[in-house]
Amino acid sequence: MLLPSFLLIVFGIVMFGSYLAVVHGVQQLAAEAARSSVAGLSESERSSLANAYVTGNVNSYPLITASRVTVNAATSPTDTNVFLVTVNYDASNMFIYSLPSFIPAPPPNIVRRAAIPRGGY
Protein backbone atom coordinates (compact mmCIF):
# COMPACT_ATOMS: atom_id res chain seq x y z
CA MET A 1 0.00 0.00 0.00
CA LEU A 2 2.87 2.39 0.71
CA LEU A 3 4.93 1.35 -2.30
CA PRO A 4 2.94 3.35 -4.91
CA SER A 5 3.15 6.50 -2.78
CA PHE A 6 6.85 5.99 -2.16
CA LEU A 7 7.55 5.41 -5.87
CA LEU A 8 5.54 8.51 -6.79
CA ILE A 9 7.58 10.62 -4.39
CA VAL A 10 10.88 9.19 -5.64
CA PHE A 11 9.82 9.71 -9.26
CA GLY A 12 8.89 13.34 -8.48
CA ILE A 13 12.21 13.97 -6.80
CA VAL A 14 14.11 12.58 -9.79
CA MET A 15 12.04 14.55 -12.35
CA PHE A 16 12.19 17.90 -10.60
CA GLY A 17 15.81 17.27 -9.62
CA SER A 18 16.75 16.85 -13.26
CA TYR A 19 14.99 20.14 -14.06
CA LEU A 20 16.90 21.90 -11.28
CA ALA A 21 20.15 20.40 -12.59
CA VAL A 22 19.42 21.95 -15.99
CA VAL A 23 18.65 25.32 -14.37
CA HIS A 24 21.94 25.16 -12.49
CA GLY A 25 23.83 24.22 -15.65
CA VAL A 26 22.36 27.15 -17.58
CA GLN A 27 23.32 29.51 -14.74
CA GLN A 28 26.86 28.11 -14.72
CA LEU A 29 27.15 28.60 -18.48
CA ALA A 30 26.04 32.23 -18.15
CA ALA A 31 28.42 32.94 -15.27
CA GLU A 32 31.44 31.36 -16.94
CA ALA A 33 30.66 33.03 -20.27
CA ALA A 34 30.53 36.40 -18.51
CA ARG A 35 33.88 35.70 -16.87
CA SER A 36 35.44 34.70 -20.17
CA SER A 37 34.19 37.88 -21.83
CA VAL A 38 36.43 40.00 -19.60
CA ALA A 39 39.36 39.34 -21.95
CA GLY A 40 37.66 41.19 -24.81
CA LEU A 41 38.69 44.74 -25.65
CA SER A 42 35.58 45.72 -27.58
CA GLU A 43 31.87 45.00 -27.36
CA SER A 44 31.96 42.61 -30.32
CA GLU A 45 35.01 40.77 -28.99
CA ARG A 46 33.37 40.31 -25.57
CA SER A 47 30.22 39.02 -27.20
CA SER A 48 32.22 36.66 -29.39
CA LEU A 49 34.15 35.30 -26.39
CA ALA A 50 30.94 34.70 -24.42
CA ASN A 51 29.29 32.93 -27.35
CA ALA A 52 32.39 30.84 -27.97
CA TYR A 53 32.53 29.78 -24.33
CA VAL A 54 28.92 28.61 -24.29
CA THR A 55 29.24 26.85 -27.65
CA GLY A 56 32.43 25.12 -26.62
CA ASN A 57 31.28 23.99 -23.18
CA VAL A 58 27.56 23.29 -23.45
CA ASN A 59 28.21 19.64 -24.29
CA SER A 60 29.83 19.10 -20.89
CA TYR A 61 26.34 19.34 -19.35
CA PRO A 62 24.65 16.00 -20.13
CA LEU A 63 21.07 17.17 -19.54
CA ILE A 64 21.36 20.24 -21.79
CA THR A 65 20.80 19.95 -25.54
CA ALA A 66 23.18 22.30 -27.34
CA SER A 67 20.77 23.10 -30.17
CA ARG A 68 18.24 24.55 -27.70
CA VAL A 69 20.66 27.07 -26.16
CA THR A 70 20.84 30.70 -27.26
CA VAL A 71 23.19 33.37 -25.95
CA ASN A 72 22.89 37.13 -25.89
CA ALA A 73 25.94 39.05 -24.69
CA ALA A 74 25.92 42.83 -24.70
CA THR A 75 26.32 45.91 -22.58
CA SER A 76 23.55 46.29 -20.02
CA PRO A 77 20.87 48.71 -21.20
CA THR A 78 20.66 50.27 -17.74
CA ASP A 79 24.39 50.59 -16.94
CA THR A 80 27.06 51.02 -19.61
CA ASN A 81 29.76 49.82 -17.20
CA VAL A 82 28.22 46.36 -16.94
CA PHE A 83 28.46 43.59 -19.53
CA LEU A 84 25.48 41.24 -19.40
CA VAL A 85 25.40 37.65 -20.66
CA THR A 86 21.98 36.02 -21.01
CA VAL A 87 21.64 32.32 -21.72
CA ASN A 88 18.23 30.98 -22.82
CA TYR A 89 17.38 27.30 -22.85
CA ASP A 90 14.21 25.76 -24.24
CA ALA A 91 13.56 22.83 -21.89
CA SER A 92 10.23 21.86 -23.44
CA ASN A 93 11.68 18.54 -24.64
CA MET A 94 12.33 17.33 -21.07
CA PHE A 95 10.28 14.43 -19.77
CA ILE A 96 8.77 16.57 -17.02
CA TYR A 97 6.57 18.31 -19.62
CA SER A 98 5.04 15.07 -20.81
CA LEU A 99 3.53 14.36 -17.39
CA PRO A 100 -0.23 14.76 -16.87
CA SER A 101 -1.46 18.34 -16.63
CA PHE A 102 -2.57 18.05 -13.00
CA ILE A 103 1.10 17.97 -11.98
CA PRO A 104 2.45 21.53 -11.80
CA ALA A 105 5.38 22.09 -14.12
CA PRO A 106 7.90 24.93 -14.11
CA PRO A 107 8.14 27.19 -17.16
CA PRO A 108 9.85 25.48 -20.11
CA ASN A 109 11.95 28.51 -21.04
CA ILE A 110 14.93 28.83 -18.69
CA VAL A 111 16.62 32.23 -18.76
CA ARG A 112 19.68 32.96 -16.65
CA ARG A 113 21.85 36.07 -16.63
CA ALA A 114 25.28 36.97 -15.39
CA ALA A 115 26.62 40.48 -15.18
CA ILE A 116 30.23 41.47 -14.95
CA PRO A 117 31.41 45.04 -14.36
CA ARG A 118 33.95 46.68 -16.61
CA GLY A 119 36.92 48.22 -14.95
CA GLY A 120 40.63 48.55 -14.76
CA TYR A 121 41.14 50.12 -18.19
C-alpha positions as CSV (number, residue, x, y, z in Angstrom):
1,M,0.0,0.0,0.0
2,L,2.9,2.4,0.7
3,L,4.9,1.3,-2.3
4,P,2.9,3.4,-4.9
5,S,3.1,6.5,-2.8
6,F,6.8,6.0,-2.2
7,L,7.5,5.4,-5.9
8,L,5.5,8.5,-6.8
9,I,7.6,10.6,-4.4
10,V,10.9,9.2,-5.6
11,F,9.8,9.7,-9.3
12,G,8.9,13.3,-8.5
13,I,12.2,14.0,-6.8
14,V,14.1,12.6,-9.8
15,M,12.0,14.5,-12.3
16,F,12.2,17.9,-10.6
17,G,15.8,17.3,-9.6
18,S,16.8,16.9,-13.3
19,Y,15.0,20.1,-14.1
20,L,16.9,21.9,-11.3
21,A,20.2,20.4,-12.6
22,V,19.4,22.0,-16.0
23,V,18.6,25.3,-14.4
24,H,21.9,25.2,-12.5
25,G,23.8,24.2,-15.6
26,V,22.4,27.2,-17.6
27,Q,23.3,29.5,-14.7
28,Q,26.9,28.1,-14.7
29,L,27.1,28.6,-18.5
30,A,26.0,32.2,-18.1
31,A,28.4,32.9,-15.3
32,E,31.4,31.4,-16.9
33,A,30.7,33.0,-20.3
34,A,30.5,36.4,-18.5
35,R,33.9,35.7,-16.9
36,S,35.4,34.7,-20.2
37,S,34.2,37.9,-21.8
38,V,36.4,40.0,-19.6
39,A,39.4,39.3,-21.9
40,G,37.7,41.2,-24.8
41,L,38.7,44.7,-25.7
42,S,35.6,45.7,-27.6
43,E,31.9,45.0,-27.4
44,S,32.0,42.6,-30.3
45,E,35.0,40.8,-29.0
46,R,33.4,40.3,-25.6
47,S,30.2,39.0,-27.2
48,S,32.2,36.7,-29.4
49,L,34.1,35.3,-26.4
50,A,30.9,34.7,-24.4
51,N,29.3,32.9,-27.3
52,A,32.4,30.8,-28.0
53,Y,32.5,29.8,-24.3
54,V,28.9,28.6,-24.3
55,T,29.2,26.8,-27.7
56,G,32.4,25.1,-26.6
57,N,31.3,24.0,-23.2
58,V,27.6,23.3,-23.5
59,N,28.2,19.6,-24.3
60,S,29.8,19.1,-20.9
61,Y,26.3,19.3,-19.3
62,P,24.7,16.0,-20.1
63,L,21.1,17.2,-19.5
64,I,21.4,20.2,-21.8
65,T,20.8,19.9,-25.5
66,A,23.2,22.3,-27.3
67,S,20.8,23.1,-30.2
68,R,18.2,24.6,-27.7
69,V,20.7,27.1,-26.2
70,T,20.8,30.7,-27.3
71,V,23.2,33.4,-26.0
72,N,22.9,37.1,-25.9
73,A,25.9,39.0,-24.7
74,A,25.9,42.8,-24.7
75,T,26.3,45.9,-22.6
76,S,23.6,46.3,-20.0
77,P,20.9,48.7,-21.2
78,T,20.7,50.3,-17.7
79,D,24.4,50.6,-16.9
80,T,27.1,51.0,-19.6
81,N,29.8,49.8,-17.2
82,V,28.2,46.4,-16.9
83,F,28.5,43.6,-19.5
84,L,25.5,41.2,-19.4
85,V,25.4,37.7,-20.7
86,T,22.0,36.0,-21.0
87,V,21.6,32.3,-21.7
88,N,18.2,31.0,-22.8
89,Y,17.4,27.3,-22.8
90,D,14.2,25.8,-24.2
91,A,13.6,22.8,-21.9
92,S,10.2,21.9,-23.4
93,N,11.7,18.5,-24.6
94,M,12.3,17.3,-21.1
95,F,10.3,14.4,-19.8
96,I,8.8,16.6,-17.0
97,Y,6.6,18.3,-19.6
98,S,5.0,15.1,-20.8
99,L,3.5,14.4,-17.4
100,P,-0.2,14.8,-16.9
101,S,-1.5,18.3,-16.6
102,F,-2.6,18.1,-13.0
103,I,1.1,18.0,-12.0
104,P,2.4,21.5,-11.8
105,A,5.4,22.1,-14.1
106,P,7.9,24.9,-14.1
107,P,8.1,27.2,-17.2
108,P,9.9,25.5,-20.1
109,N,12.0,28.5,-21.0
110,I,14.9,28.8,-18.7
111,V,16.6,32.2,-18.8
112,R,19.7,33.0,-16.6
113,R,21.8,36.1,-16.6
114,A,25.3,37.0,-15.4
115,A,26.6,40.5,-15.2
116,I,30.2,41.5,-14.9
117,P,31.4,45.0,-14.4
118,R,33.9,46.7,-16.6
119,G,36.9,48.2,-15.0
120,G,40.6,48.5,-14.8
121,Y,41.1,50.1,-18.2
